[in-house]
Amino acid sequence: MPSKSSTRSHGEGSIYRSDYTRPATGVTVERWIASVDLGVGANGKRLRKKITGPSRKAVADKLRKLQREAERWLPTEPRTTEPLVRAALAVP
């Protein structure tokens, strides 16, 4: 049986660990962060959502839930540059 890849494919989001120190107490806390790309907004910027949690499993579960929800409200047709190219090539 082939081994499972440790990398994620495009569109699957990312999960990584982050340590930070709380300013008030000076205690270092480990947290896990997941981020997923939700496409491009009306202003042309990437829409990314970040999720945090105490463990990798908890963040992975939240990420899967967010991806399922995003499938319902993200546009299904791909965005292309065809209209821009046609407008640019149009001779007045």
C-alpha positions as CSV (number, residue, x, y, z in Angstrom):
1,M,0.0,0.0,0.0
2,P,1.5,3.4,-0.9
3,S,2.2,5.8,1.9
4,K,0.0,8.8,2.4
5,S,1.4,12.1,1.2
6,S,2.2,14.7,3.8
7,T,1.4,17.6,1.5
8,R,-2.0,19.0,0.6
9,S,-3.2,19.6,-2.9
10,H,-4.3,22.9,-4.3
11,G,-7.6,24.1,-2.8
12,E,-7.4,21.8,0.3
13,G,-6.2,24.5,2.7
14,S,-3.3,24.4,5.0
15,I,-2.7,23.4,8.7
16,Y,0.3,24.6,10.7
17,R,1.4,25.0,14.3
18,S,2.1,28.4,15.9
19,D,3.5,29.2,19.3
20,Y,2.8,32.5,20.8
21,T,3.5,34.1,24.2
22,R,0.7,35.8,26.0
23,P,1.8,39.3,26.8
24,A,0.1,39.6,30.2
25,T,1.4,36.3,31.7
26,G,4.5,35.5,29.6
27,V,3.2,31.9,29.1
28,T,3.9,30.3,25.7
29,V,0.9,28.7,24.2
30,E,0.8,26.2,21.3
31,R,-2.1,26.5,18.9
32,W,-2.9,25.1,15.5
33,I,-4.0,27.3,12.6
34,A,-5.9,26.2,9.5
35,S,-6.4,28.5,6.5
36,V,-8.5,27.9,3.4
37,D,-8.7,29.9,0.2
38,L,-12.3,30.9,-0.6
39,G,-11.7,32.4,-4.0
40,V,-11.5,36.0,-5.1
41,G,-13.7,38.8,-3.8
42,A,-15.3,41.5,-5.8
43,N,-12.3,43.8,-5.2
44,G,-10.0,41.2,-6.8
45,K,-8.3,40.2,-3.5
46,R,-8.0,36.6,-2.2
47,L,-10.6,35.6,0.4
48,R,-8.9,33.5,3.0
49,K,-10.4,32.2,6.3
50,K,-8.3,31.2,9.3
51,I,-9.4,28.9,12.0
52,T,-7.5,28.3,15.3
53,G,-7.7,25.5,17.8
54,P,-5.8,23.7,20.6
55,S,-5.0,20.5,18.6
56,R,-4.4,19.5,15.0
57,K,-7.4,17.2,15.0
58,A,-9.8,19.9,16.2
59,V,-8.5,22.3,13.5
60,A,-8.7,19.7,10.8
61,D,-12.3,18.9,11.7
62,K,-13.2,22.6,11.6
63,L,-11.5,23.0,8.3
64,R,-13.4,20.1,6.7
65,K,-16.7,21.6,8.0
66,L,-15.8,25.1,6.6
67,Q,-14.9,23.5,3.2
68,R,-18.3,21.7,3.1
69,E,-20.1,25.0,3.9
70,A,-18.1,26.9,1.3
71,E,-19.0,24.4,-1.4
72,R,-22.6,25.5,-1.0
73,W,-22.2,29.2,-1.4
74,L,-19.1,29.6,-3.7
75,P,-19.8,30.1,-7.4
76,T,-19.5,26.9,-9.4
77,E,-18.4,28.4,-12.7
78,P,-14.7,29.2,-12.9
79,R,-13.7,32.8,-13.3
80,T,-11.7,33.4,-16.5
81,T,-9.9,36.4,-18.0
82,E,-11.8,35.9,-21.3
83,P,-14.0,39.1,-20.9
84,L,-11.0,41.2,-20.1
85,V,-9.0,39.9,-23.1
86,R,-11.9,40.4,-25.4
87,A,-12.3,44.0,-24.2
88,A,-8.6,44.7,-24.5
89,L,-8.4,43.3,-28.0
90,A,-11.6,45.1,-29.2
91,V,-10.6,47.8,-31.7
92,P,-12.6,51.0,-31.3
